[in-house]
Structures are given as structure tokens and as C-alpha cells.
Amino acid sequence: MLGLAIHTSSPELGLMLQSIDGASEPVKRHQVWGLGRAVSSHLHEKMIEFIAPHSWQDLGFIAVAAGPGGFTGTRIGVVAARTLAQQLDLPLFGVSSLAAIAFPYAHLSKDIAVSMAAKREAVFGAVYRPVEGDLSAVCFDEVVPAADWEEIVNQWEHPTEVVSVPARAGLGETVQGVMGIAIARYRKGDRPDWSSVMPFYGQHPVHR
């Protein structure tokens, strides 16, 4: 069986396919496309091409970056993932885009403070703690003024035990973090229903 991870919360589309059982020829691959606003018209086509020669019936779960991120891209990815999971009767893991950024740093065994630029001189920020191959939120995803976020990190309870990770442009590669977190949770026995996953925008695009 395979897991499929989808990341559309930035102008890049990231897809990843990975074996979730003891396959004789394990699969682990990902790809990124700079589709920008064209992701809505190409997502389904890219997914079909990417999973080949496998089929939808080979999937054991789906995972998706649930935001924060671009409003349209995040919505498109989550809606597509929810639809597939419902139709295929598969578990759906909604993974924070910030957690996906943090995941490669989990081996440091430190708290991971992730920030990503938001509108109106603010940032999306969260702090995660590595726990048994997964990440646990110590400070949940929220929008804060950039200066306040810097102060939060500088005044962390144990300053030497936190690593600050600012998001870089183009998050498609972090689909690997989406998959890594989903794999860890799947192996722990989590089987979330598709209806439990909702997009997190953080800021409404027309909010003032």
C-alpha cells in the first residue's frame, strides 16, 4: 500500500508517494511543479501522471498540507484531498504547512519555532516538539505581529533548546514533511476521517 501526500499551499505543487508497508520494492518519490495559479486546472492531471504506474486502489491513505498558506491554493488542495479520501474510503491526514516545514529538524531533539510571512507585517508562527517520529504543537499555528513573534522565540522557556526556522519561498519540497508526519501517525494507528480535515487560512484574503 502507498501513501499520497499533496501540498498546494504555496505557488508550487508538491506530490509525494511512499510505501507504508513492507513492499518488496518500496516506493519513495516526490516531485514539485511551479504551477502558480494554474494548480486548479492541472492538479488532477498531475496526480494521475505522478502515481502511475500505480492506481488509486493502491493507496492506503492521503495526506494534505492544510495551511496556513495561499487562500486559493490551500483550498484547492484540501478540497481535492477530501474528495479523493471520501470516494476511496481512505484516511485523510491534514498536516499543518508549518509542521511540514519543521519536520526535517525533528532529529535535533529541540523545540522548533517556525515562522512564515503573512499579510500586514505579521507572521504565521508555531512551535513544535519532536515526539516519537511525530511533532507535537507546543504553540499552535497563529497569526502574530512579526515583532511579537521574535520576542516569543527570544523569551522561550529554554532558549538554548529551540531552533528558529523561517519559511523559504516555494514550499512544494515540504510535501516530504507532510508525508513524514502522516506516516508516523498512520503507524501509530491514527485513521482520521476525511470530514475532519479543514483548511486553515490564518488570515481572510479580504480582511482589513
C-alpha positions in Angstrom: 0.0 0.0 0.0 1.1 3.6 -0.7 0.5 7.0 0.9 -0.1 10.0 -1.2 0.8 13.5 0.1 -0.4 16.7 -1.6 1.0 20.3 -1.0 -0.7 23.2 -2.7 -0.4 25.9 0.0 2.2 27.8 -2.0 2.6 28.7 -5.7 4.3 25.3 -6.1 2.5 21.9 -6.3 4.3 19.2 -4.4 3.3 15.5 -4.6 4.9 12.5 -2.8 4.2 8.8 -2.9 5.6 6.4 -0.3 5.2 2.8 0.6 3.5 2.3 4.0 4.0 -1.5 4.4 6.8 -4.0 3.8 6.8 -3.9 0.0 9.4 -6.0 -1.8 10.1 -3.0 -4.0 9.4 0.1 -1.8 8.3 3.3 -3.3 9.5 6.7 -2.1 9.5 9.6 -4.5 8.3 13.2 -4.8 8.1 15.9 -7.4 7.4 19.7 -7.5 5.8 21.8 -10.2 5.8 25.6 -10.3 2.2 25.9 -11.4 1.2 29.1 -9.6 -2.5 29.9 -10.1 -2.8 27.1 -12.7 -2.8 24.5 -10.0 -6.6 24.3 -10.0 -6.7 23.2 -13.7 -3.7 20.8 -13.5 -3.9 19.2 -10.1 -5.9 16.1 -11.0 -3.9 15.5 -14.2 -0.6 15.8 -12.4 -1.7 13.4 -9.7 -2.8 10.7 -12.2 0.5 11.1 -14.1 2.5 11.1 -10.8 1.1 7.9 -9.2 1.5 5.9 -12.4 2.0 3.0 -12.9 0.1 2.7 -9.6 -3.6 3.3 -9.3 -5.9 5.0 -6.8 -6.7 1.5 -5.5 -3.1 1.1 -4.4 -3.4 3.9 -1.8 -3.7 3.3 1.9 -4.1 7.0 2.9 -3.9 10.5 1.7 -2.2 13.5 3.4 -2.5 17.1 2.6 -1.0 20.4 3.7 -3.9 22.1 5.3 -2.4 25.6 5.6 -1.6 28.2 6.5 -0.7 29.4 3.1 -2.2 30.9 0.0 -6.0 31.1 0.2 -6.8 29.6 -3.2 -4.1 27.0 -3.3 -4.8 25.7 0.2 -8.5 25.4 -0.5 -7.9 23.6 -3.8 -5.6 21.0 -2.2 -7.8 20.3 0.8 -10.9 20.0 -1.3 -9.2 17.6 -3.7 -7.8 15.5 -0.9 -11.2 15.4 0.9 -12.9 14.3 -2.3 -10.4 11.6 -3.0 -10.4 10.3 0.5 -14.2 10.2 0.6 -14.6 8.5 -2.7 -11.8 5.9 -2.0 -12.9 5.5 1.7 -9.3 6.3 2.9 -8.0 8.0 6.0 -7.1 11.6 5.4 -4.3 13.4 7.3 -4.4 17.2 7.5 -0.9 18.4 8.3 -0.1 22.0 9.1 2.1 23.7 6.5 4.3 24.9 9.4 4.7 21.4 10.8 5.8 20.2 7.4 8.5 22.9 7.4 9.6 21.9 10.9 9.7 18.1 10.2 13.3 17.9 8.8 14.6 19.5 12.0 13.0 16.9 14.3 16.2 15.0 14.6 17.8 17.9 16.5 15.6 17.0 19.6 14.8 20.6 20.2 11.7 22.7 20.0 11.2 24.1 16.5 9.8 27.6 16.1 8.6 28.0 12.5 7.5 31.3 11.0 6.1 32.2 7.6 5.4 35.7 6.3 1.7 36.7 6.4 -0.1 39.9 5.4 0.0 43.3 7.3 3.5 42.9 8.8 2.6 39.7 10.6 3.8 36.1 10.5 2.2 32.7 10.8 4.0 31.1 13.7 4.0 27.8 15.6 6.4 25.9 17.9 6.7 22.1 17.6 8.3 19.5 19.8 9.6 16.1 18.3 7.7 13.2 19.8 8.3 9.6 18.6 8.8 10.5 15.0 6.0 13.0 15.0 5.6 16.6 16.0 3.5 17.9 18.9 2.4 21.5 18.9 3.7 23.4 21.9 2.5 26.8 20.5 -0.3 26.3 17.9 -0.4 27.9 14.5 -1.5 31.5 14.8 -1.0 34.9 13.2 1.1 37.4 15.3 2.9 40.7 14.5 6.4 39.9 13.4 8.0 41.8 16.3 5.9 39.8 18.8 6.9 36.5 17.2 10.6 37.4 17.5 10.0 38.2 21.2 8.2 34.9 21.8 11.2 33.0 20.4 13.8 35.0 22.2 12.0 34.6 25.5 11.3 30.9 25.1 11.4 28.9 28.4 14.7 27.3 27.4 16.3 29.5 24.7 19.1 27.1 24.0 16.6 24.3 23.4 14.7 26.0 20.5 15.7 26.3 16.9 14.2 29.1 14.8 13.2 28.2 11.2 11.9 30.8 8.9 10.0 29.5 5.8 11.7 29.9 2.5 9.9 30.8 -0.8 8.3 27.9 -2.5 7.1 25.2 -0.2 6.5 22.4 -2.6 9.5 20.5 -1.3 8.0 20.4 2.2 5.5 17.8 0.9 8.1 15.4 2.3 7.3 16.8 5.8 3.6 16.3 5.1 4.3 12.6 4.3 6.7 12.1 7.2 4.2 13.3 9.7 1.4 11.3 8.1 3.4 8.1 8.0 4.3 8.5 11.7 0.6 9.0 12.7 -0.5 6.1 10.4 1.9 3.7 12.0 0.6 4.8 15.5 -2.8 3.7 14.4 -4.4 7.0 13.5 -7.1 6.8 10.8 -8.7 10.2 10.6 -11.9 10.6 8.6 -11.9 12.9 5.6 -14.5 15.1 7.2 -12.1 16.1 10.0 -9.7 18.0 7.7 -10.4 21.6 7.1 -8.2 24.3 5.5 -6.5 26.8 7.8 -6.1 30.2 6.2 -5.0 32.2 9.2 -6.0 35.5 7.5 -9.0 36.1 5.4 -7.9 37.4 2.0 -10.3 40.4 2.2 -9.9 41.1 5.9 -8.8 44.6 6.9 
